[in-house]
Amino acid sequence: MTPQDFRTGDTPLPDIIILTHRLTRVYDMGAEQVHALRGVSVQIRRNEYVAIMGPSGSGKSTLMNLIGCLDTPTAGEYWLNSQKVSELGDDELAHIRNKEIGFVFQTFNLLPRATALHNVELPLIYAGLSARQRREQAATALERVGLGDRMTHKPNELSGGQRQRVAIARALVNNPSILLADEPTGNLDSATSAEIMGLFGDLHSQGQTVLMVTHEQDIAAHAARVVTLHDGLVATDQRRAA
Amino acid sequence: MAWWPPTSAGPPDVPLFEALRLALQTLRTQKLKSSFALIGVFIGVMFLIAAWSIVNGMNLYMTEKFAGTIIGVNTFHLRRRPDFTPNVSDSLWRAWARRPRITFGDARAVAVGIHTPVITAWESSSTRNIEARGREVRDAQVTGATERYFDIKNLRIAQGRAFTAQEARGGALVVVIGYDVVDKLFPDRDPINKEVRIGGRPYRVIGVVERQGKLFGFSLDRFAVAPALSPMQHLVNPPGVVDALIVKAQSLPAMREAMAEAEGIMRSRRHLRPTQDNNFALETSEGVLDFWAGIQRFLFIVGPGIVLIALVVGGIVIMNIMLMAVAERTREIGIRKSLGARRMDILRQFLAESSAIAAAGGGLGVLAGVGLTILLGAATPLPAALSPLSIVLGLTLGTVVGVIAGVYPASRAARLDPIAALRQE
């Protein structure tokens, strides 16, 4: 089933982890209305590695926020892991963010006063895990990104690449359905960028679904599929020959 | 927005313990800011406890010691003018000074004329030096009294004896002294049957009164009591005059009855017409206690007022600090929200923080208040008695202030849009 075949009232196939159907987002800026998304229909299967590209103002950040359940669409449907999330309320969206989505941000967004371990524990606090379980899982996640020996360090004691690894560990600690990365290498030098991209590749090969927003061609090239947005619509959707 | 009780839907709530742990961690890392924030509550609670302790202590003193010691229970004094006279106008004072004095005749007539069973004693006091063997006690209270004086005043004899009716009537040169006098004049000797000189006359010490302690910093043990008809009379009053006739009844109704009788006797002796006011005073401990009740009412209005102001100011400071904290930590809130924190989680986190600040302020305020109370009790004549209720109330009020002050900043934090919050630098 292609995006074009999906009709309102349908349910996505179980294999489809993300489905947007004519997703629209209009910002009310007082006098004028800004149409950030004008009907984006995308389907992403489990264990895909997708990059979303587009010039600034194309709507890729808006799409990212909607997929990340940080925002709700004006119209259209959004299904995440067979759940229609486009109609959920604030607290339910918080729950989805906690369980289904792992964010990786350009600016890392770590709590500066907390240790790496505590930063990674954060999603588990809101999942309601006990302190012991949290520590175990957070330690495992940090080891998974190769920072087992940096757990008690605070962000300002870590390099940019290490910080982003902490952020990735935090994103993975709840075993989310999708890893959602917003310009993950935007604040990193090229060597470190390559390192992080390597980690993304590893995670993908371990079965993780990865969705990444970037405006850098060479970063997008790591993905198996590139979706390009233009003026709030999908312009191209290309799969790289494996 | 309802933040309590937690909604049943969704994942288990972040335990309150977690929010508290986080709050304490923030307080630890932001010591200076937090210490400013808790000053208001600190002062409020400290004042509450110190003021409460002093009022409480004064109350105990006034009801138990002052009223009991100065006037006595179920007791009234017949005097020319009231002895305990706060806030008297000059004209009233002059009018009092023109009144005739209470004579021996008055005192005898009233003592004999009251049919209600009572015991009576004369009392006239002044201040004089008491000397013995080259030592002296300066400005001691010297009293001329009759033999029931000790019973009425509840002055128990610790050594020796009180003087007898015969000694009182005969004006014997004997004296009963307080422990301050003993300590000064006979530090290492038995004072009984020793001689002391008051106003140049020698008196034989026959008894020592049990230690009475202090009242507002004044010793109650610095006195000597001799028979009213002894030469002591010349030191304390003009000839034939007493300061007071003390009348003690067995109960309050009996005292009122005796007072009415005494009033009638005095009015007829003074030939007062029904339209004329009494030109003598009948003073009871109730008068003293009424006066104290007035002060207390005032303190109970002013005290809470000051506490309230301090707590309101403290609350505003905390609210301000919390608003600043929310503004500063907007990004943190965004991060937490992106990781799955719900509104209630954020609300609770900031409420816990403001409550922790206020509770810390309250706790330190309690410590400081208790310290201040102990210090006041030790360093000043003010009596202070710590009330456990004030400690509980102080802590509770402090915490309540924190919760109230935290509601607005916390709800602002909880309502933040995660996207906007994440964008903040």
HADDOCK unambig.tbl for C-alpha pairs under 7 A between the chains (distance, minus, plus):
assign (segid A and resid 70 and name CA) (segid B and resid 338 and name CA) 6.91 0.50 0.50
assign (segid A and resid 70 and name CA) (segid B and resid 418 and name CA) 6.44 0.50 0.50
assign (segid A and resid 70 and name CA) (segid B and resid 419 and name CA) 6.46 0.50 0.50
assign (segid A and resid 91 and name CA) (segid B and resid 342 and name CA) 5.38 0.50 0.50
assign (segid A and resid 92 and name CA) (segid B and resid 10 and name CA) 6.96 0.50 0.50
assign (segid A and resid 94 and name CA) (segid B and resid 337 and name CA) 6.83 0.50 0.50
assign (segid A and resid 94 and name CA) (segid B and resid 340 and name CA) 4.44 0.50 0.50
assign (segid A and resid 94 and name CA) (segid B and resid 341 and name CA) 6.09 0.50 0.50
assign (segid A and resid 94 and name CA) (segid B and resid 342 and name CA) 5.61 0.50 0.50
assign (segid A and resid 95 and name CA) (segid B and resid 10 and name CA) 6.93 0.50 0.50
assign (segid A and resid 95 and name CA) (segid B and resid 340 and name CA) 5.60 0.50 0.50
assign (segid A and resid 97 and name CA) (segid B and resid 338 and name CA) 6.46 0.50 0.50
assign (segid A and resid 97 and name CA) (segid B and resid 339 and name CA) 6.10 0.50 0.50
assign (segid A and resid 97 and name CA) (segid B and resid 340 and name CA) 5.19 0.50 0.50
assign (segid A and resid 98 and name CA) (segid B and resid 339 and name CA) 5.30 0.50 0.50
assign (segid A and resid 98 and name CA) (segid B and resid 340 and name CA) 4.06 0.50 0.50
assign (segid A and resid 109 and name CA) (segid B and resid 335 and name CA) 6.46 0.50 0.50
assign (segid A and resid 111 and name CA) (segid B and resid 332 and name CA) 6.49 0.50 0.50
assign (segid A and resid 123 and name CA) (segid B and resid 339 and name CA) 5.23 0.50 0.50
assign (segid A and resid 123 and name CA) (segid B and resid 340 and name CA) 6.38 0.50 0.50
assign (segid A and resid 125 and name CA) (segid B and resid 14 and name CA) 6.54 0.50 0.50
assign (segid A and resid 126 and name CA) (segid B and resid 14 and name CA) 5.90 0.50 0.50
assign (segid A and resid 126 and name CA) (segid B and resid 340 and name CA) 6.01 0.50 0.50
assign (segid A and resid 126 and name CA) (segid B and resid 341 and name CA) 5.68 0.50 0.50
assign (segid A and resid 127 and name CA) (segid B and resid 11 and name CA) 6.48 0.50 0.50
assign (segid A and resid 128 and name CA) (segid B and resid 11 and name CA) 6.93 0.50 0.50
assign (segid A and resid 128 and name CA) (segid B and resid 12 and name CA) 5.49 0.50 0.50
assign (segid A and resid 128 and name CA) (segid B and resid 13 and name CA) 6.25 0.50 0.50
assign (segid A and resid 128 and name CA) (segid B and resid 14 and name CA) 5.57 0.50 0.50
